[in-house]
C-alpha cells in the first residue's frame, strides 16, 4: 500500500516526499487540499517513476507517450492553481531511462517508484486560477483570477 505524503514547511516553502506506488497528481492535489495551497510553484522534483505518460502539445492536442519501464526523474517543475474549486496541477518532466536517454514534456500521469521529492513554493493569500481558454483548447494559468485585463 502506498505511503502517506510527508511535508515540512519553512515560511512559504514546502519540502514534500511521496512514496513508492503513489499516483503523483492525486498525492500532490491531496497535499494542496490539506495545506490549502491555492497558488504555488513546483520548483523542482527528483526521484523515480514506475510508469509515466508524457505529452507533446502539437498545437491542437497532446500526443501522449506512455513509459512502462521505470525512469529516473531528473527534472520536474510546474504550478499549482485552482480549477472548478479543486487543486489543478500542471507539471513538466525530464526523465532518464535505463539507456540514459532523456525524454520529456507535459506530464500527464505518473506513478511514483521508490520516492519523489518536491520543493513547492507557495504564494500565501493568493489563488491562481486555471480557466479553460477556448481559443487554445487548454487550461492556462491565471495569476489574478477575476481581474480585468
C-alpha positions as CSV (number, residue, x, y, z in Angstrom):
1,X,0.0,0.0,0.0
2,X,1.4,3.4,-0.9
3,X,2.7,5.5,2.0
4,X,1.4,8.9,3.0
5,X,2.7,12.3,1.9
6,X,5.3,13.8,4.2
7,X,5.6,17.5,4.1
8,X,7.6,20.1,6.1
9,X,7.1,23.8,5.8
10,X,9.6,26.7,6.2
11,X,7.9,30.0,5.6
12,X,6.3,29.8,2.2
13,X,8.4,26.8,1.1
14,X,7.4,23.1,1.5
15,X,9.6,20.1,1.1
16,X,7.3,17.2,0.1
17,X,8.1,13.5,-0.1
18,X,5.9,11.0,-1.9
19,X,6.3,7.2,-1.5
20,X,6.5,4.2,-3.8
21,X,3.3,3.4,-5.6
22,X,1.5,6.8,-5.1
23,X,-0.2,8.4,-8.0
24,X,1.7,11.7,-8.4
25,X,-1.2,14.0,-9.3
26,X,-3.5,12.5,-6.7
27,X,-0.9,12.9,-4.0
28,X,0.1,16.5,-4.9
29,X,-3.6,17.5,-5.2
30,X,-4.2,15.9,-1.8
31,X,-1.3,17.8,-0.3
32,X,-2.5,21.1,-1.8
33,X,-6.0,20.5,-0.4
34,X,-4.8,19.6,3.1
35,X,-2.5,22.6,3.3
36,X,-4.8,24.9,1.4
37,X,-2.3,25.7,-1.3
38,X,-4.2,27.8,-3.8
39,X,-1.2,29.3,-5.5
40,X,2.2,27.6,-5.9
41,X,5.1,26.5,-8.0
42,X,6.7,23.1,-8.0
43,X,10.3,24.4,-8.2
44,X,11.9,21.1,-8.6
45,X,11.3,17.4,-8.2
46,X,13.7,14.4,-8.2
47,X,13.1,10.7,-7.7
48,X,11.7,7.9,-9.9
49,X,8.5,7.0,-11.7
50,X,7.5,3.3,-12.2
51,X,5.2,4.4,-15.0
52,X,4.5,7.7,-16.6
53,X,2.8,9.3,-19.6
54,X,4.3,12.4,-21.1
55,X,2.7,14.5,-23.8
56,X,3.8,16.8,-26.6
57,X,1.4,19.6,-27.5
58,X,1.2,19.8,-31.3
59,X,-0.8,23.0,-31.3
60,X,-4.2,21.2,-31.3
61,X,-3.8,18.3,-28.9
62,X,-1.4,16.4,-26.7
63,X,0.4,13.5,-28.3
64,X,1.0,11.1,-25.4
65,X,3.9,8.7,-24.9
66,X,3.5,6.0,-22.3
67,X,6.6,5.0,-20.4
68,X,6.2,1.5,-19.0
69,X,9.7,1.0,-17.7
70,X,11.0,2.9,-14.6
71,X,12.5,6.2,-15.4
72,X,14.6,8.5,-13.1
73,X,13.1,12.0,-12.6
74,X,16.0,14.4,-13.4
75,X,13.7,17.4,-13.6
76,X,10.2,18.2,-12.6
77,X,8.5,21.6,-12.3
78,X,5.2,23.3,-12.7
79,X,2.4,25.1,-11.0
80,X,-0.4,24.6,-8.5
81,X,-3.7,26.5,-9.1
82,X,-7.4,26.1,-8.6
83,X,-9.9,25.0,-11.3
84,X,-13.5,24.1,-10.5
85,X,-12.8,24.6,-6.8
86,X,-10.2,21.9,-6.8
87,X,-6.4,21.9,-7.0
88,X,-5.1,22.0,-10.6
89,X,-1.6,20.6,-11.0
90,X,0.4,21.4,-14.2
91,X,3.8,19.6,-14.5
92,X,6.6,19.1,-17.0
93,X,9.2,16.5,-16.6
94,X,12.6,15.4,-17.9
95,X,13.0,11.6,-17.4
96,X,16.0,9.3,-17.9
97,X,15.5,5.7,-18.9
98,X,17.7,2.7,-18.4
99,X,19.7,3.6,-21.6
100,X,20.4,7.1,-20.1
101,X,18.4,8.8,-22.9
102,X,16.2,11.7,-21.8
103,X,12.6,12.1,-22.7
104,X,10.4,15.0,-21.6
105,X,7.3,17.0,-21.9
106,X,4.0,17.7,-20.3
107,X,3.4,15.1,-17.6
108,X,0.0,13.6,-17.9
109,X,0.2,10.7,-15.4
110,X,2.9,9.2,-13.2
111,X,3.2,6.5,-10.5
112,X,6.0,7.1,-8.0
113,X,8.7,4.5,-8.0
114,X,10.6,4.3,-4.6
115,X,10.2,8.0,-3.8
116,X,9.6,11.5,-5.2
117,X,11.0,14.7,-3.5
118,X,9.4,18.0,-4.4
119,X,10.2,21.6,-3.4
120,X,6.9,23.7,-3.5
121,X,7.0,27.4,-3.2
122,X,3.6,28.9,-2.2
123,X,2.1,32.3,-2.5
124,X,0.1,32.8,0.7
125,X,-3.0,34.9,0.4
126,X,-3.2,34.3,-3.4
127,X,-5.3,32.0,-5.5
128,X,-4.1,31.2,-9.0
129,X,-6.8,30.1,-11.4
130,X,-6.6,27.8,-14.4
131,X,-9.6,28.6,-16.7
132,X,-10.2,27.0,-20.0
133,X,-9.0,29.2,-22.8
134,X,-11.3,28.2,-25.7
135,X,-9.1,29.6,-28.5
136,X,-6.2,27.2,-27.4
137,X,-8.4,24.4,-26.0
138,X,-6.2,24.4,-22.9
139,X,-6.5,25.4,-19.3
140,X,-4.0,28.3,-18.8
141,X,-2.6,29.7,-15.6
142,X,-4.2,32.9,-14.4
143,X,-2.2,34.8,-11.8
144,X,-5.0,37.2,-10.9
145,X,-8.4,35.5,-11.4
146,X,-11.3,37.9,-11.7
147,X,-9.1,40.9,-12.7
148,X,-9.9,42.8,-15.8
149,X,-7.1,42.9,-18.4
